[in-house]
Amino acid sequence: MTAALPSGGPESTDVIVVGAGPVGLLLAGDLRRAGVQVTVLEQLTAPTTESRASTLHTRTMELLEERGLLARLGPLPDGGPGHFGGLPLDLRAAAPGHRYAGQFKCPQTRLEAALHAWATGLGAQVRRGHAVTGLRQYADRVVVSGIQLGGEVRRLAASYVVGCDGERSTVRQLAGFDFPGDDPTVEMLRADVAGIGVPNRRFERHPHGLATAHRWPDGTTRIMVRVHGSEPAPRTGPPSFGEVVAAWAKVTGEDIGHGTPVWLNAFDDTSRQAARYVKGRVILSGDAAHVQMPVGGQALNLGLQDAAALGHRLADHLTGRTEGPELDDYDRLRHRVGARTLTGIRAQSRLLLGGPEVEGLRAVLAELLGLDTAVGHLARTISGVDAEADVLAPSNPRNEPGVAA
């Protein structure tokens, strides 16, 4: 797949994708469908076992179907009604009668495994245990240096590098992208816990905070809890189970200390967006380009739709199929969609995690959500099927001879 440059230079490929999560793997597969050589570098030595995201929206389901990925995933359960800041919002109103109206549940681990098999089956190289430590742009290429964990520093050259490496993106930092936005003001604790029997509840508001619980098919329970008045803690890792137990007890009065934590996590309302998504030969996609509170699965869907919008444009640019500012189009269009999505998420964060001071806002919005026009507008925006977000076409890149679809 890659060839060594003369005189002992670095290996060479067409595109380097940094990050083997769902966004990076979807992009890698799309590039290979168009005949572009691609190497994916991932710091983790094995796929994550954490399913942080599990919701797929209408437009994302369409994208997966176009690539034959829904057949690989198998039947996906209905995700039930949606919400806007914890207020019920029927996402089926985005596209009544559409075969993928609403939302569907698919653990990120399952989606990532299907995307990995698809992308590598098309010929994408995925190199795990490779930590990117350097990046330098030249007139005709960009060179990435990195440590093969347990080995020596190696270099890889490409026409373009795409950072799909998440909210703490190394690529974004090394390339010097401006990343303006707002620091966190509120935090929510999240955990998957085995061996507890708390009832399912959805955005249940209590005097001391907010509580959500959902029993997974394997018997574990995902809980999320927010204590009103608490501030985001400076963290270098996940919260302790003791923190989660104490917060849950304060809000609900229930003791879950006898349970076994399977996964612990904290998230906040940080909101940042790269000032631009393309800088020379370096491109950002997914959470590398924007950081937002993970409300209703929008972060995963926004990232996958970024990748779908970029893949065919970057391939056309590299292969000379079209003349025009394909990458400028990606930058302009996806930045606009991202900015609007982050605005909606900030509003939802305030409505969802605010204390008694937001009850008036919630009451007014609840009245507005009794209007079909309001429901349809918000549902289309979240589901990615409104006119402003419909900037992906053509989302089905042309297949090169000998490259499988």
C-alpha positions in Angstrom: 0.0 0.0 0.0 2.8 2.4 0.8 6.2 2.9 -1.0 9.4 4.2 0.4 10.7 7.5 -1.0 14.2 7.5 -2.6 17.3 8.2 -0.5 15.9 6.7 2.7 13.0 9.1 2.9 9.8 8.4 4.8 7.2 6.0 3.6 4.6 7.5 1.3 0.9 7.2 0.9 -1.8 9.5 -0.5 -3.6 10.3 2.8 -2.8 9.8 6.4 -5.8 9.6 8.7 -4.9 9.9 12.4 -7.5 8.2 14.6 -9.2 4.8 14.0 -12.5 5.6 15.6 -15.7 5.7 13.6 -15.0 9.0 11.9 -11.5 8.0 10.8 -12.6 4.6 9.6 -15.5 5.9 7.6 -13.2 8.4 5.9 -10.6 5.7 5.2 -13.2 3.5 3.6 -14.6 6.3 1.4 -11.1 7.2 0.2 -10.3 3.6 -0.7 -13.6 3.3 -2.6 -12.4 6.1 -4.8 -9.0 4.5 -5.3 -7.0 6.7 -2.9 -4.2 5.1 -0.8 -4.8 5.7 2.9 -3.0 4.7 6.1 -4.7 5.1 9.4 -2.5 5.7 12.5 -4.0 4.9 15.9 -2.4 5.3 19.3 -4.5 2.6 21.0 -3.1 -0.9 20.5 -6.6 -2.4 20.5 -10.1 -1.2 19.8 -11.8 0.5 22.8 -14.3 -1.6 24.7 -16.2 1.6 25.8 -19.4 2.5 24.0 -19.6 6.2 24.7 -22.1 6.8 21.9 -25.0 4.6 20.8 -27.4 6.7 18.8 -27.7 6.9 15.0 -29.9 9.5 13.4 -31.7 9.5 10.0 -29.0 11.0 7.8 -26.3 8.8 9.3 -28.4 5.7 8.7 -28.7 6.7 5.1 -25.0 7.1 4.8 -24.4 3.7 6.3 -26.9 2.1 4.0 -25.3 3.7 0.9 -22.0 2.0 1.9 -23.6 -1.4 2.7 -22.8 -1.0 6.3 -26.3 -1.5 7.7 -26.2 -5.1 6.4 -23.0 -5.7 8.3 -24.5 -4.2 11.5 -27.7 -6.3 11.3 -31.0 -5.2 12.7 -30.7 -2.1 15.0 -33.4 -1.5 17.6 -35.5 1.6 17.6 -34.0 4.2 19.9 -37.3 5.5 21.0 -38.4 9.2 21.2 -35.8 11.9 21.1 -35.5 15.0 23.2 -34.4 18.6 23.2 -32.7 19.5 26.4 -34.6 16.7 28.2 -38.0 17.8 26.8 -39.7 15.1 24.6 -39.1 15.6 20.9 -40.3 13.0 18.4 -37.4 12.8 15.9 -39.7 10.9 13.5 -41.2 14.4 12.7 -38.0 15.1 10.8 -39.0 12.9 7.9 -42.4 11.3 8.4 -42.7 8.0 6.6 -38.9 7.7 6.0 -37.6 4.2 6.5 -35.1 5.5 9.0 -37.2 8.1 10.7 -36.4 8.6 14.4 -33.2 7.2 15.9 -31.6 3.8 16.3 -29.4 2.3 18.9 -26.0 0.9 18.0 -23.1 0.7 20.5 -20.0 2.5 19.3 -18.0 -0.7 19.7 -20.3 -2.5 17.3 -20.2 0.3 14.8 -16.4 0.7 15.0 -15.9 -3.1 14.4 -18.0 -3.0 11.3 -16.3 0.1 9.9 -12.9 -1.4 10.6 -13.7 -4.6 8.7 -15.2 -2.6 5.8 -12.3 -0.1 5.5 -9.5 -2.7 5.8 -11.4 -5.0 3.4 -11.2 -2.2 0.9 -7.4 -2.0 1.4 -7.0 0.7 4.1 -4.0 0.1 6.3 -4.7 0.5 10.0 -1.6 0.7 12.2 -2.3 0.5 15.9 0.1 1.5 18.6 1.4 4.5 16.6 1.4 7.8 18.5 1.8 10.9 16.4 4.4 13.3 17.8 5.4 15.6 15.0 3.9 17.1 11.8 5.5 19.3 9.2 4.0 20.7 6.0 5.9 21.2 2.7 4.7 22.7 -0.6 3.8 19.3 -2.0 3.3 17.0 1.0 3.1 16.8 4.7 5.3 14.5 6.9 4.1 13.0 10.1 6.5 11.6 12.6 5.5 9.2 15.4 6.5 6.6 17.8 5.6 3.0 17.1 5.0 2.1 20.7 7.8 0.0 22.0 9.8 0.8 18.9 11.6 3.6 17.2 10.4 7.0 15.8 9.2 6.6 12.2 8.1 9.0 9.5 5.3 8.8 7.0 4.6 11.3 4.1 1.4 12.0 2.3 -0.4 14.6 0.2 -2.8 15.3 3.1 -3.2 14.5 6.7 -6.7 14.3 8.3 -7.0 14.6 12.1 -9.8 12.3 13.3 -8.2 12.0 16.7 -10.9 13.4 18.9 -11.4 16.4 21.1 -7.8 16.4 22.4 -6.5 16.2 18.8 -2.8 16.0 18.5 -3.0 16.8 14.8 -5.0 20.0 15.6 -2.4 21.1 18.1 0.7 20.3 16.0 -0.8 22.1 13.0 -1.6 25.2 15.1 -5.4 25.4 14.4 -7.2 28.1 16.3 -9.8 26.5 18.6 -12.0 29.2 20.1 -14.9 28.6 22.3 -16.2 28.3 25.9 -14.8 26.4 28.9 -17.1 24.1 30.9 -19.5 25.4 33.5 -21.4 22.2 34.4 -20.5 18.5 34.5 -22.4 15.2 34.4 -21.1 11.9 35.7 -21.8 8.7 33.7 -21.2 5.0 34.4 -22.2 1.5 33.3 -22.8 -0.5 36.5 -23.5 -4.2 36.9 -25.4 -5.7 39.8 -27.8 -2.8 40.6 -31.6 -2.8 40.3 -32.5 0.9 40.0 -35.6 1.6 37.9 -35.2 3.1 34.4 -35.7 6.8 34.4 -35.2 9.4 31.7 -34.0 12.9 32.6 -35.7 12.8 35.9 -35.4 16.2 37.6 -35.1 16.2 41.4 -34.5 19.0 43.9 -30.8 18.3 44.0 -30.1 17.4 40.4 -30.9 15.3 37.4 -30.8 11.5 37.0 -31.1 9.0 34.1 -30.9 5.2 34.2 -31.2 2.7 31.4 -30.8 -1.1 31.6 -28.7 -2.5 28.8 -29.5 -6.0 27.3 -26.5 -7.5 29.1 -27.9 -6.5 32.5 -25.7 -3.6 33.2 -27.3 -0.2 33.9 -26.1 3.1 32.4 -26.6 5.9 34.8 -26.0 9.6 34.4 -26.3 12.1 37.2 -25.8 15.8 37.7 -25.8 17.5 41.1 -27.1 21.0 40.9 -24.6 23.6 41.9 -21.6 21.4 41.4 -18.8 22.7 39.2 -16.7 20.7 36.8 -13.8 19.0 38.5 -10.2 19.3 37.1 -9.7 15.8 35.8 -6.9 13.8 34.2 -9.0 10.6 34.2 -12.5 9.3 34.9 -14.3 10.0 38.2 -14.1 7.4 40.9 -17.0 5.1 41.5 -17.3 6.7 45.0 -18.0 10.0 43.3 -20.7 8.5 41.2 -22.2 6.7 44.2 -22.3 9.8 46.3 -23.8 11.9 43.5 -26.5 9.3 42.8 -27.4 9.1 46.4 -27.7 12.8 46.8 -30.0 13.2 43.8 -32.1 10.1 44.0 -31.7 8.8 47.6 -30.7 5.4 46.2 -27.6 3.5 47.1 -25.7 1.8 44.2 -22.5 1.3 46.1 -22.9 -2.5 46.0 -22.7 -2.5 42.2 -19.7 -3.2 40.1 -18.5 -0.3 37.8 -17.8 -1.5 34.3 -17.1 1.9 32.9 -16.8 5.4 34.4 -16.9 8.7 32.6 -17.5 12.4 33.1 -18.5 14.9 30.5 -19.2 18.6 30.5 -20.5 21.5 28.4 -17.2 22.6 26.8 -18.0 24.1 23.4 -15.3 24.8 21.0 -14.9 24.8 17.2 -11.9 25.1 15.0 -11.8 28.5 13.3 -11.3 26.6 10.0 -11.2 22.9 9.2 -8.5 23.0 6.5 -5.1 24.5 7.0 -2.8 23.9 4.1 -2.4 20.1 3.8 -3.9 19.3 7.2 -7.7 18.8 7.6 -9.8 18.2 10.7 -12.9 16.1 10.9 -15.2 14.9 13.8 -14.4 15.9 17.4 -11.0 17.1 16.3 -12.8 20.0 14.6 -15.4 20.6 17.3 -16.0 19.7 20.9 -19.5 19.7 22.3 -21.5 18.1 25.1 -22.7 14.7 24.0 -26.4 15.3 24.0 -28.6 12.8 22.2 -25.8 11.2 20.2 -25.2 14.4 18.1 -21.4 14.3 18.4 -21.0 10.9 16.8 -23.5 11.7 14.0 -22.0 15.1 13.3 -18.6 13.5 13.0 -19.7 10.7 10.7 -21.4 13.3 8.5 -18.2 15.4 8.4 -16.3 12.3 7.2 -18.9 11.6 4.5 -18.7 15.2 3.3 -14.9 15.1 3.2 -14.2 11.7 1.6 -15.5 12.3 -2.0 -14.2 15.9 -2.0 -10.7 14.9 -1.0 -10.7 12.0 -3.4 -11.8 14.2 -6.3 -9.2 16.8 -5.4 -6.4 14.2 -5.3 -7.4 12.4 -8.5 -8.2 15.5 -10.5 -11.7 14.3 -11.3 -13.1 17.8 -10.8 -11.8 21.3 -11.0 -12.8 23.6 -8.2 -12.3 24.4 -4.5 -13.5 21.0 -3.1 -11.7 21.4 0.2 -12.8 25.0 0.6 -16.4 23.7 0.1 -15.8 21.1 2.8 -14.4 23.8 5.2 -17.2 26.3 4.5 -20.2 23.9 4.5 -19.2 21.7 7.5 -18.1 24.6 9.6 -21.5 26.2 9.0 -23.3 23.0 10.0 -21.0 22.5 13.0 -21.5 26.0 14.3 -25.3 25.6 14.1 -25.2 22.2 15.8 -23.0 23.5 18.6 -25.5 26.4 19.1 -28.3 24.0 19.6 -26.3 21.8 21.9 -25.4 24.8 24.1 -29.1 25.6 24.4 -29.9 21.9 25.2 -27.1 21.8 27.8 -28.6 24.8 29.6 -32.1 23.4 29.6 -31.0 19.9 30.6 -28.4 20.6 33.3 -29.6 23.9 34.7 -31.2 24.0 38.1 -34.4 25.7 39.2 -33.4 28.9 37.3 -34.2 27.3 34.0 -37.7 26.0 34.8 -39.3 29.0 33.2 -37.4 28.5 30.0 -38.3 24.8 30.0 -42.0 25.6 30.5 -42.0 28.1 27.5 -40.1 25.6 25.3 -42.5 22.8 26.3 -45.4 24.9 25.0 -43.5 25.6 21.7 -42.9 21.9 21.3 -46.6 21.5 21.1 -46.5 23.1 17.7 -45.9 20.9 14.7 -43.7 23.5 13.0 -41.4 23.8 16.0 -41.1 20.0 16.4 -40.4 19.5 12.7 -37.7 22.2 12.6 -35.8 20.9 15.6 -36.2 17.3 14.6 -34.8 18.0 11.1 -31.9 19.9 12.5 -30.9 17.1 14.9 -31.5 14.4 12.4 -29.3 16.0 9.8 -32.0 16.0 7.0 -32.8 19.7 6.9 -31.8 21.9 3.9 -28.9 23.6 5.7 -27.3 20.2 6.6 -27.9 18.5 3.3 -24.4 19.3 1.9 -23.0 15.8 1.6 -24.1 14.9 -1.9 -22.7 13.1 -3.7 -22.1 10.9 -0.7 -21.5 7.8 -2.7 -18.0 8.2 -4.3 -17.4 6.7 -7.7 -15.8 3.3 -7.6 -12.5 2.8 -9.3 -11.9 -0.4 -11.3 -10.7 -3.2 -9.0 -11.8 -1.4 -5.8 -14.7 -3.1 -4.0 -17.7 -1.2 -2.9 
